[in-house]
Amino acid sequence: MGRRAETIILPLELLRHLKPSEFNDSHEYHLWQKRQLKILEAGLLLHPSIPLDKANTFAMRLRDIIRASQTKPIDTGKNSDTMRTLCNSVVSLSWRSPNGTPTDVCHWADGFPINIHLYVALLQSIFDVRDETLVLDEVDELLELMKKTWSTLGITRPIHNVCFTWVLFQQYVATSLIEPDLLCAAHAMLTEVANDAKKPDREALYVKILSSVLSSMQGWAEKKLLNYHDYFLRGTVSQIENLLPLALSASRIMGEDVTITEGAGQEKGDVLVVDSSGDRVDYYIRSSLKNAFTKVSIFLSHSSSFFFPPLCYCFFQGLGC
């Protein structure tokens, strides 16, 4: 096309160039068309990177077209008035600037959180569809290609590092914890994340994403570590040596003084502040032992009514009573 990739509004170009005849039937085309319009709606109307005036004429026209597309496909032919209106509206909304001055930056998919959702979806393509615990051999080439989307999606190196860490961790959880290499890779990425987190010029959006990801990872890990007698059996106990470093790293990045909550929610549990890795590990051990002994005690108390009478009978029989 002779245009820079970051200036191409991909859903709009797809709507312009793909015709109904290229689909199996009109229903399939209609569903596909609605998906493209939904992406434009999310990027330009629902989550724009630059705040949008509700009375914006182009936004109102785009909303009308999206609403009309719900019942039947819109006409995307070259001579279509609807298509001309769609193109004008999308282009005008995409090339806005915060102060209204001309800009050379196209904003159609760099608003939060749609940009993160799209980028995470791209990152998930590094896994083998035949075995989702495996990373493709071409992972480096794929990541280099994805880097070309950074300007379009508003991604920076620190945000990439957080998202990539999350994708590796999420894949480990989604594939039933059977591939420890994924957890190790997520832990290795946390080293990069830790370096980024120390920089003084962190953007507010980055801090928001970082906090969300680390809180989710730490919460999931600590749920298991605080009750590791339940979660890790004889055949899976080795997983602790991979999970523990990740939990400790996430805690250190979030801050040395991090709270641990016992119970389902803060209002139901006791909150303890742990300020070192050694204290944290000690607390995991004590908590898990406490929970294990509590469950044994409850089991024995419930079982006594069933087992005690026969035992008593045998005991007294042995005494000749």
Rosetta silent file (secondary structure, phi, psi, omega in degrees, C-alpha in Angstrom):
SEQUENCE: MGRRAETIILPLELLRHLKPSEFNDSHEYHLWQKRQLKILEAGLLLHPSIPLDKANTFAMRLRDIIRASQTKPIDTGKNSDTMRTLCNSVVSLSWRSPNGTPTDVCHWADGFPINIHLYVALLQSIFDVRDETLVLDEVDELLELMKKTWSTLGITRPIHNVCFTWVLFQQYVATSLIEPDLLCAAHAMLTEVANDAKKPDREALYVKILSSVLSSMQGWAEKKLLNYHDYFLRGTVSQIENLLPLALSASRIMGEDVTITEGAGQEKGDVLVVDSSGDRVDYYIRSSLKNAFTKVSIFLSHSSSFFFPPLCYCFFQGLGC
SCORE:     score description
SCORE:     0.000 S_00000001
   1 L     0.000  -15.898 -178.684    0.000    0.000    0.000 S_00000001
   2 L    74.363   21.867 -179.319    2.995    2.296    0.374 S_00000001
   3 L  -121.277  152.299  176.229    1.901    3.385    3.848 S_00000001
   4 L   -67.488  140.615 -175.234    3.521    3.042    7.225 S_00000001
   5 H   -58.081  -37.396 -175.934    2.069    0.109    9.151 S_00000001
   6 H   -72.326   -8.212  177.832    1.235    2.251   12.171 S_00000001
   7 H   -98.108   -2.190 -178.357   -1.004    4.477   10.032 S_00000001
   8 L   -90.160  123.831  176.312   -3.177    1.598    8.806 S_00000001
   9 L   -90.386   94.254 -166.790   -6.483    1.163   10.626 S_00000001
  10 H   -55.727  -49.818 -179.486   -6.658   -2.577   10.134 S_00000001
  11 H   -59.234  -37.097  179.586  -10.384   -3.272   10.770 S_00000001
  12 H   -66.537  -41.976  179.014  -11.349   -0.465    8.406 S_00000001
  13 H   -64.726  -37.894  177.810   -9.045   -1.772    5.675 S_00000001
  14 H   -64.792  -42.133  178.912  -10.474   -5.262    6.079 S_00000001
  15 H   -63.495  -34.622 -178.206  -14.016   -3.924    5.777 S_00000001
  16 H   -73.506  -37.105 -168.071  -13.058   -2.043    2.630 S_00000001
  17 H  -104.304  -22.916  177.938  -11.266   -4.854    0.828 S_00000001
  18 L   -90.847  129.279 -175.194  -12.919   -8.138    1.882 S_00000001
  19 L  -105.962  158.775  179.395  -16.164   -8.793    0.044 S_00000001
  20 H   -55.745  -30.651 -178.504  -19.155  -11.008    0.923 S_00000001
  21 H   -66.031  -15.755 -179.370  -18.242  -13.354   -1.939 S_00000001
  22 H   -87.023    2.932  179.161  -15.083  -14.365   -0.052 S_00000001
  23 L  -114.351  162.430 -177.217  -17.141  -15.972    2.729 S_00000001
  24 L   -63.995  -38.847  178.928  -19.118  -19.201    2.791 S_00000001
  25 L  -157.044  174.901 -176.375  -22.439  -17.424    3.197 S_00000001
  26 H   -66.907  -32.000  179.598  -23.993  -14.091    4.122 S_00000001
  27 H   -65.381  -44.673  178.585  -24.408  -15.074    7.776 S_00000001
  28 H   -61.545  -41.870  178.994  -20.692  -15.784    8.171 S_00000001
  29 H   -63.812  -41.488 -179.399  -19.871  -12.461    6.500 S_00000001
  30 H   -62.495  -44.050  178.334  -22.286  -10.594    8.756 S_00000001
  31 H   -62.149  -42.923  179.129  -20.726  -12.067   11.902 S_00000001
  32 H   -63.590  -43.610 -179.227  -17.240  -11.186   10.655 S_00000001
  33 H   -62.091  -41.985  179.393  -18.300   -7.646    9.773 S_00000001
  34 H   -63.831  -34.562  177.939  -19.807   -7.103   13.215 S_00000001
  35 H   -64.690  -41.488  179.141  -16.536   -8.239   14.835 S_00000001
  36 H   -64.391  -41.124  179.210  -14.558   -5.642   12.878 S_00000001
  37 H   -68.184  -33.425  177.140  -17.011   -2.922   13.850 S_00000001
  38 H   -64.568  -37.992  177.686  -16.856   -4.038   17.486 S_00000001
  39 H   -64.674  -44.137  177.483  -13.085   -3.567   17.443 S_00000001
  40 H   -62.784  -39.887  178.510  -13.507   -0.065   16.034 S_00000001
  41 H   -62.359  -44.807 -178.954  -16.163    0.657   18.636 S_00000001
  42 H   -65.137  -42.842 -175.759  -13.912   -0.510   21.473 S_00000001
  43 H   -77.926  -31.371 -173.644  -10.865    1.403   20.256 S_00000001
  44 H  -105.319  -27.308 -175.230  -12.525    4.639   19.155 S_00000001
  45 H  -112.437  -44.799 -174.680  -15.681    4.979   21.264 S_00000001
  46 H   -85.017  -40.905 -176.191  -15.490    2.856   24.417 S_00000001
  47 L  -133.348   55.771  179.907  -11.785    3.037   25.303 S_00000001
  48 L   -70.954  145.380  178.936  -10.165    5.850   23.298 S_00000001
  49 L   -71.411  -26.750  175.908   -6.664    6.866   24.335 S_00000001
  50 L  -109.316  124.755 -177.451   -7.702   10.506   23.947 S_00000001
  51 L   -50.041  142.224 -173.757  -10.910   11.457   25.827 S_00000001
  52 L  -112.924  131.618  175.360  -13.896   11.790   23.536 S_00000001
  53 L   -72.968  127.506 -177.542  -16.569   14.479   23.636 S_00000001
  54 L   -59.848  -25.247 -178.925  -19.976   12.791   23.743 S_00000001
  55 L   -90.295    8.144 -179.642  -21.296   15.340   21.257 S_00000001
  56 L   -60.091  124.567 -175.741  -18.576   14.540   18.711 S_00000001
  57 H   -61.718  -43.005 -178.488  -20.298   14.317   15.325 S_00000001
  58 H   -66.057  -36.402  177.934  -18.028   11.588   13.972 S_00000001
  59 H   -65.798  -40.743  179.481  -18.561    9.487   17.090 S_00000001
  60 H   -64.382  -40.432  179.106  -22.331    9.809   16.745 S_00000001
  61 H   -66.722  -40.164  178.928  -22.197    8.731   13.104 S_00000001
  62 H   -64.988  -40.683  177.540  -20.016    5.741   13.917 S_00000001
  63 H   -60.467  -41.563 -179.530  -22.415    4.682   16.677 S_00000001
  64 H   -62.768  -41.849 -179.764  -25.325    4.874   14.240 S_00000001
  65 H   -66.206  -43.149  179.663  -23.538    2.661   11.712 S_00000001
  66 H   -63.633  -39.934  178.936  -22.589    0.097   14.361 S_00000001
  67 H   -64.634  -41.455 -179.683  -26.165    0.048   15.630 S_00000001
  68 H   -67.695  -29.021 -177.454  -27.522   -0.462   12.110 S_00000001
  69 L   -72.260  -11.899 -177.978  -25.084   -3.317   11.473 S_00000001
  70 L   -69.115  -29.097 -177.002  -26.663   -5.424   14.210 S_00000001
  71 L   -94.998  -33.075  178.839  -29.667   -6.336   12.054 S_00000001
  72 L  -155.435  156.792 -179.229  -28.055   -6.646    8.622 S_00000001
  73 L   -63.248  144.248  175.415  -24.624   -6.177    7.007 S_00000001
  74 L   -81.551  153.528  179.145  -23.759   -2.643    5.964 S_00000001
  75 L   -78.054  119.131 -178.203  -22.972   -1.969    2.318 S_00000001
  76 L  -107.322   16.578  178.899  -19.189   -1.670    1.952 S_00000001
  77 L   -66.260  162.264 -176.913  -19.120   -1.049   -1.800 S_00000001
  78 L   -61.148  -31.957 -176.838  -17.083    1.807   -3.274 S_00000001
  79 L   -96.528   12.602 -176.765  -20.189    3.835   -4.050 S_00000001
  80 L   -80.612  126.743  175.615  -21.817    3.235   -0.671 S_00000001
  81 H   -64.401  -37.130  179.284  -22.742    6.353    1.308 S_00000001
  82 H   -61.843  -42.416 -179.261  -22.580    4.284    4.491 S_00000001
  83 H   -67.463  -38.227  177.435  -19.019    3.208    3.727 S_00000001
  84 H   -63.897  -42.130  178.284  -17.953    6.777    2.982 S_00000001
  85 H   -64.534  -41.305  178.658  -19.447    7.935    6.269 S_00000001
  86 H   -60.958  -48.054 -179.131  -17.766    5.061    8.097 S_00000001
  87 H   -61.537  -46.104 -179.340  -14.360    5.871    6.602 S_00000001
  88 H   -62.347  -41.937 -178.232  -14.648    9.587    7.340 S_00000001
  89 H   -67.045  -47.119 -177.866  -15.768    8.969   10.913 S_00000001
  90 H   -64.365  -45.624 -179.247  -13.107    6.372   11.705 S_00000001
  91 H   -63.876  -43.451 -179.570  -10.280    8.380   10.154 S_00000001
  92 H   -63.591  -40.580  179.287  -11.346   11.589   11.891 S_00000001
  93 H   -71.437  -32.365 -176.647  -11.575    9.868   15.280 S_00000001
  94 H   -75.263  -30.334 -175.095   -8.265    8.054   14.800 S_00000001
  95 L  -102.771   32.526  175.312   -6.231   11.124   13.907 S_00000001
  96 L   -82.402  159.184  173.394   -7.262   13.303   16.821 S_00000001
  97 L  -126.495  159.107 -177.658   -4.757   14.948   19.160 S_00000001
  98 L   -58.468  -33.394 -176.506   -5.254   15.979   22.805 S_00000001
  99 L  -108.035    7.721  176.602   -5.187   19.695   21.970 S_00000001
 100 L    85.295   -0.097  179.424   -6.817   19.574   18.544 S_00000001
 101 L   -82.672  159.439  178.245   -3.647   20.294   16.569 S_00000001
 102 L   -58.189  145.999 -177.440   -2.610   18.179   13.556 S_00000001
 103 L  -139.167  154.469  176.580   -0.871   14.931   14.486 S_00000001
 104 L  -108.847   15.809  179.483    1.075   12.180   12.744 S_00000001
 105 L  -111.296  127.816 -179.047    0.061    9.538   15.307 S_00000001
 106 L   -94.285  124.411 -177.852   -2.917    7.293   14.610 S_00000001
 107 L  -114.699   93.850  174.871   -4.981    6.374   17.683 S_00000001
 108 L  -129.371  -12.534 -179.024   -7.400    3.536   17.024 S_00000001
 109 L  -145.611   22.782 -177.327   -6.186    0.723   19.284 S_00000001
 110 L  -108.398   13.464  175.788   -3.924    2.300   21.909 S_00000001
 111 L   -86.633  146.008  179.482   -6.538    3.004   24.569 S_00000001
 112 L   -86.573  136.726    8.514   -6.525    0.986   27.782 S_00000001
 113 L  -100.900    4.452 -175.807   -7.583   -1.797   28.241 S_00000001
 114 H   -60.996  -35.135 -179.710   -8.269   -2.795   24.631 S_00000001
 115 H   -63.272  -38.128  179.544   -4.607   -2.336   23.716 S_00000001
 116 H   -70.361  -40.935  178.211   -3.547   -4.761   26.446 S_00000001
 117 H   -61.216  -43.683  179.768   -6.199   -7.313   25.468 S_00000001
 118 H   -65.838  -41.246 -177.185   -5.085   -7.195   21.837 S_00000001
 119 H   -70.627  -39.576  176.772   -1.403   -7.442   22.718 S_00000001
 120 H   -62.543  -38.788  177.178   -1.914  -10.325   25.137 S_00000001
 121 H   -62.107  -38.950  176.394   -3.857  -12.136   22.401 S_00000001
 122 H   -64.300  -45.259 -178.589   -0.878  -11.649   20.085 S_00000001
 123 H   -62.106  -32.076 -178.978    1.550  -12.941   22.697 S_00000001
 124 H   -67.844  -12.638  178.811   -0.538  -16.071   23.198 S_00000001
 125 H   -75.731   -3.107  178.997    0.240  -17.068   19.609 S_00000001
 126 H   -77.310   -9.557 -177.303    3.741  -18.142   20.674 S_00000001
 127 E   -92.930  146.198 -179.501    2.332  -21.429   21.996 S_00000001
 128 E   -72.093  124.503 -178.384    2.005  -24.558   19.890 S_00000001
 129 L   -67.351  -21.637  179.521   -1.671  -25.260   19.146 S_00000001
 130 L   -82.588  -25.281  176.634   -0.921  -29.000   19.150 S_00000001
 131 E  -149.204   98.761 -170.588    0.635  -28.874   22.617 S_00000001
 132 E   -72.540   -0.943  173.874   -0.143  -25.691   24.507 S_00000001
 133 E   -87.559   -7.757 -176.127    2.586  -26.325   27.069 S_00000001
 134 E  -104.369  141.663  173.595    5.218  -25.786   24.365 S_00000001
 135 E   -93.816  137.121 -178.599    6.586  -22.517   23.026 S_00000001
 136 L   -62.328  148.717  178.928    7.156  -22.426   19.269 S_00000001
 137 L   -62.290  -27.983 -176.858   10.744  -22.591   18.034 S_00000001
 138 L   -88.164   22.694 -173.604   10.155  -19.342   16.141 S_00000001
 139 H   -57.889  -40.081 -179.057    9.304  -17.439   19.313 S_00000001
 140 H   -64.106  -42.064  178.570   12.087  -14.869   18.863 S_00000001
 141 H   -65.678  -39.684  179.218   10.990  -14.071   15.321 S_00000001
 142 H   -63.919  -43.561 -179.972    7.356  -13.815   16.431 S_00000001
 143 H   -64.725  -34.911  178.189    8.205  -11.436   19.265 S_00000001
 144 H   -66.948  -37.804  176.631   10.211   -9.289   16.869 S_00000001
 145 H   -67.048  -40.657  179.727    7.204   -9.071   14.550 S_00000001
 146 H   -63.507  -28.256  179.750    4.923   -8.197   17.459 S_00000001
 147 H   -60.760  -25.884  179.493    7.253   -5.357   18.337 S_00000001
 148 H   -69.169  -15.080  178.729    6.077   -3.645   15.158 S_00000001
 149 H   -89.804   -5.357 -173.577    2.633   -3.258   16.763 S_00000001
 150 H   -58.458  -43.579 -177.692    3.939   -1.316   19.757 S_00000001
 151 H   -67.651  -34.958  179.224    3.356    2.117   18.252 S_00000001
 152 H   -70.401  -41.118 -175.651   -0.171    1.170   17.154 S_00000001
 153 H   -93.055   -3.754 -179.504   -1.136   -0.366   20.495 S_00000001
 154 L    71.241   34.575 -178.720    0.743    2.080   22.704 S_00000001
 155 L   -95.104  138.918  174.109    3.004   -0.643   24.099 S_00000001
 156 L  -114.927  169.879  178.945    6.377    0.119   25.677 S_00000001
 157 H   -57.465  -47.015  177.970    9.190   -2.231   26.647 S_00000001
 158 H   -60.209  -40.572  178.892    8.168   -2.248   30.355 S_00000001
 159 H   -66.587  -39.545  176.179    4.525   -2.956   29.452 S_00000001
 160 H   -58.678  -45.562 -178.070    5.651   -5.735   27.095 S_00000001
 161 H   -60.830  -40.668  178.434    7.708   -7.316   29.872 S_00000001
 162 H   -66.780  -45.714 -178.745    4.734   -7.319   32.248 S_00000001
 163 H   -64.053  -41.122 -179.346    2.355   -8.701   29.606 S_00000001
 164 H   -66.309  -40.056  175.536    4.809  -11.403   28.532 S_00000001
 165 H   -59.011  -45.475 -178.827    5.319  -12.444   32.149 S_00000001
 166 H   -63.403  -42.302 -178.483    1.564  -12.685   32.602 S_00000001
 167 H   -63.135  -41.970  178.535    1.073  -14.739   29.417 S_00000001
 168 H   -64.719  -45.183  179.484    3.701  -17.285   30.490 S_00000001
 169 H   -64.852  -45.666 -179.150    2.231  -17.538   33.980 S_00000001
 170 H   -61.343  -38.243  179.658   -1.348  -17.714   32.699 S_00000001
 171 H   -67.221  -36.314  176.696   -0.416  -20.492   30.271 S_00000001
 172 H   -61.093  -44.022 -179.876    1.142  -22.483   33.107 S_00000001
 173 H   -69.693  -43.411 -176.056   -2.098  -22.238   35.078 S_00000001
 174 H   -66.222  -25.928 -179.191   -4.350  -22.863   32.051 S_00000001
 175 L   -99.172   28.842  171.772   -2.477  -26.060   31.143 S_00000001
 176 L    64.509   29.401  171.848   -3.027  -27.601   34.593 S_00000001
 177 L    61.905   27.495 -173.772    0.439  -26.805   36.005 S_00000001
 178 L   -93.188   -9.500 -178.794    2.068  -29.647   34.087 S_00000001
 179 L  -120.537   95.291 -177.711    4.937  -27.698   32.510 S_00000001
 180 H   -62.793  -22.370  179.824    7.285  -26.190   35.125 S_00000001
 181 H   -62.165  -31.780  177.912    9.370  -24.539   32.397 S_00000001
 182 H   -65.834  -40.457  178.489    6.542  -22.052   31.837 S_00000001
 183 H   -68.083  -39.341  177.664    6.630  -21.063   35.498 S_00000001
 184 H   -64.342  -38.638  178.913   10.419  -20.795   35.399 S_00000001
 185 H   -66.254  -39.813  177.172   10.183  -18.597   32.303 S_00000001
 186 H   -63.243  -40.584  178.385    7.660  -16.336   34.040 S_00000001
 187 H   -64.966  -39.501  178.350   10.002  -16.083   37.025 S_00000001
 188 H   -63.518  -38.974  178.670   12.909  -15.218   34.725 S_00000001
 189 H   -66.107  -27.528  178.995   10.843  -12.443   33.135 S_00000001
 190 H   -63.425  -22.273  175.174   10.182  -11.018   36.596 S_00000001
 191 H   -64.337  -43.639  176.461   13.869  -10.066   36.684 S_00000001
 192 H   -64.900  -42.170 -179.998   13.249   -7.726   33.750 S_00000001
 193 H   -61.635  -40.673 -179.633   10.057   -6.486   35.376 S_00000001
 194 H   -62.218  -40.635  178.678   11.921   -5.757   38.612 S_00000001
 195 H   -65.113  -41.082  178.602   14.466   -3.616   36.755 S_00000001
 196 H   -65.130  -38.737 -175.204   11.691   -1.688   35.004 S_00000001
 197 H   -67.584  -20.514 -179.115    9.797   -1.166   38.255 S_00000001
 198 L   -81.782  -13.676 -176.510   12.794    0.581   39.833 S_00000001
 199 L   -69.808  140.097 -175.015   12.875    3.329   37.213 S_00000001
 200 L   -75.598  -20.754 -173.575   11.674    6.715   38.500 S_00000001
 201 L   -98.459   40.419 -178.375    9.824    7.766   35.334 S_00000001
 202 L   -71.682  136.708  178.206    7.146    5.076   35.397 S_00000001
 203 L   -78.208  153.286 -178.462    3.886    5.952   33.664 S_00000001
 204 H   -61.329  -39.231  179.656    0.621    5.726   35.590 S_00000001
 205 H   -64.059  -41.424  179.049   -0.776    3.163   33.128 S_00000001
 206 H   -61.737  -44.250 -179.935    2.297    0.968   33.536 S_00000001
 207 H   -61.950  -38.677  179.378    1.994    1.064   37.327 S_00000001
 208 H   -64.056  -46.085  179.735   -1.677    0.106   37.057 S_00000001
 209 H   -66.150  -44.303 -179.772   -0.935   -2.881   34.810 S_00000001
 210 H   -58.957  -47.425 -178.899    2.060   -3.920   36.915 S_00000001
 211 H   -62.191  -42.041 -179.187    0.075   -3.831   40.145 S_00000001
 212 H   -64.192  -45.861 -177.989   -2.790   -5.829   38.640 S_00000001
 213 H   -66.488  -48.565 -177.706   -0.544   -8.546   37.202 S_00000001
 214 H   -65.276  -38.115  178.618    1.656   -8.931   40.274 S_00000001
 215 H   -63.353  -41.363  179.654   -1.324   -8.972   42.634 S_00000001
 216 H   -66.134  -44.498 -179.738   -2.982  -11.721   40.605 S_00000001
 217 H   -64.991  -46.107 -178.723    0.189  -13.800   40.420 S_00000001
 218 H   -65.499  -41.488  179.915    1.016  -13.348   44.077 S_00000001
 219 H   -61.971  -43.098  179.550   -2.547  -14.053   45.187 S_00000001
 220 H   -65.639  -44.479 -177.767   -2.699  -17.291   43.199 S_00000001
 221 H   -66.253  -43.346 -176.227    0.722  -18.438   44.402 S_00000001
 222 H   -72.152  -27.239  175.037    0.124  -17.607   48.054 S_00000001
 223 H   -58.957  -37.681  179.758   -3.234  -19.360   48.075 S_00000001
 224 H   -81.313  -39.613 -176.939   -1.319  -22.556   47.367 S_00000001
 225 H   -70.593  -31.889  178.659    1.723  -21.840   49.523 S_00000001
 226 L   -73.552  -13.416  176.865   -0.349  -20.988   52.589 S_00000001
 227 L  -137.176   45.473 -171.613   -1.975  -24.427   52.249 S_00000001
 228 H   -67.032  -19.733  175.466    0.715  -26.375   50.451 S_00000001
 229 H   -65.219  -27.659  178.221   -0.111  -29.579   52.361 S_00000001
 230 H   -84.128  -41.115 -171.245   -3.431  -29.591   50.498 S_00000001
 231 H   -84.568  -27.608 -175.015   -2.249  -28.491   47.069 S_00000001
 232 L  -118.133  115.148  179.354    1.001  -30.420   46.718 S_00000001
 233 L   -95.957 -174.622 -174.994    1.024  -34.170   47.162 S_00000001
 234 L   -55.880  -39.100 -176.839    3.945  -36.579   47.100 S_00000001
 235 L   -81.452  -13.711 -175.818    4.166  -36.542   43.301 S_00000001
 236 L  -120.550    5.942 -175.995    3.851  -32.773   42.887 S_00000001
 237 H   -62.814  -24.419 -179.939    5.724  -31.391   45.884 S_00000001
 238 H   -65.525  -17.550  179.405    8.666  -30.469   43.635 S_00000001
 239 H   -65.057  -22.360 -178.531    6.485  -27.719   42.124 S_00000001
 240 H   -61.657  -37.009 -176.462    7.009  -25.687   45.292 S_00000001
 241 H   -67.700  -18.945  174.300   10.631  -24.982   44.382 S_00000001
 242 H   -92.618  -33.692 -176.679    9.426  -23.245   41.206 S_00000001
 243 H   -76.782  -38.372 -176.547    6.407  -21.521   42.727 S_00000001
 244 H   -60.990  -48.213  178.651    8.110  -20.124   45.822 S_00000001
 245 H   -59.391  -36.204  179.404   10.717  -17.987   43.985 S_00000001
 246 H   -65.226  -44.230  179.723    7.971  -16.512   41.803 S_00000001
 247 H   -63.144  -41.458 -179.341    5.850  -15.567   44.821 S_00000001
 248 H   -68.329  -39.268  178.814    8.834  -14.012   46.589 S_00000001
 249 H   -64.460  -44.630  178.802    9.907  -12.082   43.483 S_00000001
 250 H   -60.482  -39.741  179.722    6.414  -10.694   42.961 S_00000001
 251 H   -65.289  -42.443 -179.150    6.318   -9.635   46.607 S_00000001
 252 H   -64.993  -39.256 -179.518    9.680   -7.877   46.415 S_00000001
 253 H   -66.270  -39.696 -179.060    8.672   -5.946   43.298 S_00000001
 254 H   -70.585  -21.846 -179.865    5.420   -4.815   44.894 S_00000001
 255 L   138.557  147.878 -176.646    7.297   -3.637   47.968 S_00000001
 256 L   -63.332  -36.877  179.801    9.135   -5.091   50.916 S_00000001
 257 L   -97.090  100.889 -176.952    6.155   -4.694   53.239 S_00000001
 258 E  -123.031  140.189 -177.994    3.388   -6.758   51.722 S_00000001
 259 E   -87.678  144.232  172.193    0.293   -8.033   53.447 S_00000001
 260 E  -116.126  131.464 -178.050   -0.781  -11.649   53.516 S_00000001
 261 E  -111.978  125.548  174.138   -4.440  -12.332   54.177 S_00000001
 262 L   -89.673  141.177  178.078   -5.683  -15.541   55.713 S_00000001
 263 L    96.130  176.180 -177.127   -9.192  -16.596   54.822 S_00000001
 264 L   -89.311   82.922  179.569  -11.488  -15.772   51.927 S_00000001
 265 L   103.772  151.133 -175.424  -11.181  -12.010   51.743 S_00000001
 266 L   -62.447  -33.202 -177.410   -9.781   -9.392   54.058 S_00000001
 267 L   -71.319  -16.079 -178.190  -12.993   -9.069   56.029 S_00000001
 268 L  -105.083  -12.340 -173.374  -12.815  -12.779   56.899 S_00000001
 269 L  -120.402  171.441  176.501   -9.117  -13.204   57.506 S_00000001
 270 L   -93.900  136.894 -178.006   -6.271  -11.940   59.604 S_00000001
 271 E  -102.199  129.413 -179.738   -3.792   -9.643   57.886 S_00000001
 272 E  -124.921  135.375  176.922   -0.115  -10.050   58.640 S_00000001
 273 E   -95.695  123.199 -178.888    2.708   -7.850   57.375 S_00000001
 274 E  -116.617  126.335 -170.011    5.786   -9.828   56.386 S_00000001
 275 L  -113.710   14.810  174.811    8.902   -7.828   55.616 S_00000001
 276 L  -156.485  159.145 -178.835   11.484  -10.367   54.429 S_00000001
 277 H   -62.862  -40.159 -179.967   11.723  -13.513   52.322 S_00000001
 278 H   -62.074  -45.233  178.401   12.800  -15.579   55.325 S_00000001
 279 H   -64.383  -36.435 -178.512    9.845  -14.443   57.405 S_00000001
 280 H   -66.462  -45.291  178.617    7.515  -15.032   54.484 S_00000001
 281 H   -62.041  -43.012  178.498    8.692  -18.619   53.955 S_00000001
 282 H   -60.007  -39.196 -179.827    8.412  -19.261   57.682 S_00000001
 283 H   -68.577  -38.154  176.178    4.880  -17.918   57.619 S_00000001
 284 H   -58.241  -45.348 -177.774    3.938  -20.165   54.676 S_00000001
 285 H   -63.636  -48.952 -178.139    5.167  -23.200   56.631 S_00000001
 286 H   -62.690  -41.995 -178.817    3.404  -22.248   59.854 S_00000001
 287 H   -64.479  -44.859 -178.435    0.165  -21.414   58.062 S_00000001
 288 H   -66.567  -40.460  177.277    0.090  -24.651   56.081 S_00000001
 289 H   -63.300  -43.146  179.276    0.891  -26.754   59.151 S_00000001
 290 H   -59.823  -46.081 -179.667   -1.797  -24.975   61.140 S_00000001
 291 H   -65.549  -38.331  179.905   -4.380  -25.566   58.415 S_00000001
 292 H   -65.532  -45.829  179.866   -3.350  -29.206   58.038 S_00000001
 293 H   -65.864  -36.512  178.195   -3.595  -29.910   61.781 S_00000001
 294 H   -61.565  -43.399 -179.974   -6.922  -28.098   61.963 S_00000001
 295 H   -66.773  -37.909  177.570   -8.364  -30.318   59.242 S_00000001
 296 H   -64.176  -42.595 -179.911   -7.027  -33.450   60.945 S_00000001
 297 H   -62.539  -42.912  179.079   -8.576  -32.354   64.245 S_00000001
 298 H   -63.815  -41.620  179.665  -11.929  -31.706   62.594 S_00000001
 299 H   -62.329  -44.408 -178.892  -11.789  -35.079   60.866 S_00000001
 300 H   -66.635  -38.289 -179.731  -10.995  -36.898   64.098 S_00000001
 301 H   -66.699  -35.683  178.344  -13.715  -35.096   66.018 S_00000001
 302 H   -75.349  -27.678 -176.239  -16.279  -36.033   63.379 S_00000001
 303 H   -85.583  -18.945 -173.116  -15.009  -39.594   63.193 S_00000001
 304 H   -61.035  -35.582 -177.984  -14.955  -40.284   66.945 S_00000001
 305 H   -67.971  -22.751 -179.773  -18.686  -40.963   67.133 S_00000001
 306 H   -89.958  -36.079 -172.803  -18.298  -43.695   64.519 S_00000001
 307 H   -97.352  -25.531 -173.392  -15.106  -45.323   65.718 S_00000001
 308 H   -66.539  -46.265 -178.833  -15.149  -44.846   69.470 S_00000001
 309 H   -57.914  -48.275  177.926  -18.017  -47.239   70.428 S_00000001
 310 H   -61.116  -37.787  179.482  -16.569  -50.273   68.597 S_00000001
 311 H   -65.275  -41.036  178.601  -13.141  -49.520   70.029 S_00000001
 312 H   -63.204  -41.642 -178.971  -14.608  -49.256   73.516 S_00000001
 313 H   -60.957  -45.982  179.670  -16.457  -52.527   73.066 S_00000001
 314 H   -63.875  -38.929 -178.125  -13.272  -54.318   71.994 S_00000001
 315 H   -63.414  -47.472 -178.816  -11.343  -52.731   74.848 S_00000001
 316 H   -69.498  -33.189  175.905  -13.844  -53.826   77.497 S_00000001
 317 H   -61.654  -37.505  179.740  -14.132  -57.275   75.956 S_00000001
 318 H   -66.838  -26.369  178.622  -10.393  -57.582   76.334 S_00000001
 319 L   -85.675   -4.089  178.645  -10.745  -56.804   80.027 S_00000001
 320 L    83.815   17.738 -179.496  -13.307  -59.557   80.396 S_00000001
 321 L   -79.042    0.000    0.000  -16.203  -57.195   81.135 S_00000001
